[in-house]
Amino acid sequence: MSWLTLSVQAYTVPLKKGAKTPIQRVEPMNWWVGMQNPELQVLIYGKNMAAYRPEVNYPGVKIDRVVTTANPNYEFIYLTIAPETRPGEMEIVFKKDGKKVFAYSYPLLAREKNSAMRKGFDQSDVIYLLMPDRFANGNPANDSHPDVTEKADRSNPNGRHGGDIQGIIDHLDYLQDLGVTALWSTPLMEDNQPVTSYHTYAITDYYKIDPRYGTNADYKRLSAEAKKHGIKLVMDVVTNHCGSAHWWMNDLPAEDWVHQFDTFTRSNYRMGTIPDPYASEVDRELNSKGWFDTSMPDLNQRNPLLMDYLIQNAIWWIEFADLGGLRIDTYPYNHKETMIDFNRRILTEYPDFNIVGETWVHAPAEVAYWQKDALNADGFNSELPTGMDFPLLDALAVFTKEKQGWDSGIMRPYSVFSQDYVYASPYDLLIFADNHDTERIWEVLKGNVDDFKMVFSILMTTRGIPQMYYGTEIMMGGEKSKGDGDIRRDFPGGWAGDEKDAFTAAGRTKEQNEVFDFVRTLLNWRKNNPVIHTGAMKHFIPENGVYVYFRYNADKKVMVVLNSADGEPKTLDMKRFAEVLGDSDSGVDVISGKKYTGLQQALTVPAKSVLILEL
């Protein structure tokens, strides 16, 4: 008996048997007519399903092939659905020895109008990242649920706290007022692990919202309500691994469905081995095949049945919930070649969509490797539109704490931007100062408001797609050294009986309101300024702790001035910036509304401050 078999026995998930058939599961539960890719894989699970021969007699639909594995309880039916096929209930008849034994009614639905041309998140958006368990509890009745193991315990920083989909819906007005235009929630699919299930990255059912968050219908309602507020919904998708309590782990479709070892074998987490031209195969393989954790079996994406399943699952959620984007967890741990097909098939179905991969590496060249159309020496093209700019995160986390030097202080972000030549599309990078896995920016800055304004101003005015972490606007802290639970604190006011309600001005301190108003002003200004979304960028080498860059297009110029120096104001000789400044002689600060004149001669900037001037 392998280590894998021993490890999952404690996490048995009972399967509900059909009343009149041996079928226990059908995934996906429905599909749509008029999809770009006419092929559909239907997974059928039940006792000895491979013994039955499926037949379909529905206009426009034919069975191309039926694939079985060494496990007789699975059958994979591949259907072709012609473009002219009409919506309806398609009967799949299962026969044995030429005789009908039972049938299953499979829904084929009509697509929403213009579904294929949906607009994904892009540079015009500001993404708000939240952890649903920690944001707001809109429905206390679902804090615990009989169908899942772990129950609510708000006193445990690593336990379930009760935040849910209704809590997010209840605060969409707050997010809209803040200026948010896209919402990324960490995974909402079922995570039925016995402990630490609140983060939901150990998914146990890819087609079901965790009942402690709500239902599939609630998730669809969240998307519809967010859309009414001008907010796109981005789904966090985990393709690299599932949870050890996933229903199929007790009866795998095939031995190679997950990577198995004689003893528990963890990934080496060395993502750099993938582009490394000198890396050994054993090191590369361990990065991609080792388990992410004892509770997170590594999925074998070289198995074509599994890869079809994962791709279709992503498309199903996009279509079902009217999504505006996907975020792919732990991207470089996935099998890079099969993920090309994942991206291609989704973007063929939705050409104006967007997918961001978590590329947690620390050099621009390493991030660039994973972006679509990169000029990689090995010829690899991921087809992934957006990567995450961790090198910029690293720079933002240190530049305010360092003295200005040749390559330190405000030179840090300058140096990151100066290496954008390695990217196929630097404007498509996701940029951020913190997230659910990193030290909170307020902890990094030790609560210094002036430093925060500089960091946040860079995020909202430079190239890329900015993402902010929930609670940043109210100065929420959290120490990574105390564990992930501490950087994922509850949003104050999200629970009935909370001492303070930071969703309201009255529930925030004076300093919190100063920061909130700063963030809101900047986000709402950015929303209506295409020059910040797609305008050209030109920057100047920092001098005396002052960094200046411009965003400009044919209609507008914006000058960003960051004085990171302590103690005294700095006066700039504006002749240095003549190539972009042109004949502009005045500008208005976006935050304060103050007008500055005489810009052809000089500009004085207070210590530890930022000016964002519309020229």
Secondary structure, DSSP 8 states (H G I E B T S, - for coil): --HHHHHHGGG-------SSSSEEEEESS-EESS-SS-EEEEEEEETTGGGSEEEE-BTTEEEEEEE--SSTTEEEEEEEE-TT---EEEEEEEEETTEEEEEEEEEEE---TTGGG-----TT--EEEE-HHHH--S-GGGSS-TTSS--B-TTSTTSB----HHHHHHTHHHHHHHT--EEEES--EE---SSSGGG--S-SEEEEE-TTT--HHHHHHHHHHHHHTT-EEEEEE--SB--TT-GGGGS-SSGGGB---SS--B----GGGTT-TT--HHHHHHHHHSBSBTTB-BB-TTSHHHHHHHHHHHHHHHHHHT-SEEEETTGGGS-HHHHHHHHHHHHHH-TT--EEE----SSHHHHHHTSTT---TT-------EEB-HHHHHHHTTTTTS---SSSTTHHHHHHHHTGGG-S-GGG-EEES--TTS--HHHHTTT-HHHHHHHHHHHHHSSSEEEEETTGGGT----GGG-GGGGG---TTSSTT-S--TTSGGGS-HHHHHHHHHHHHHHHHHHT-HHHHH-EEEEEEEETTEEEEEEE-SS-EEEEEEE--SSS-EEEEGGGGHHHHTT--EEEETTT--EEE-TTTEEEE-TTEEEEEE-
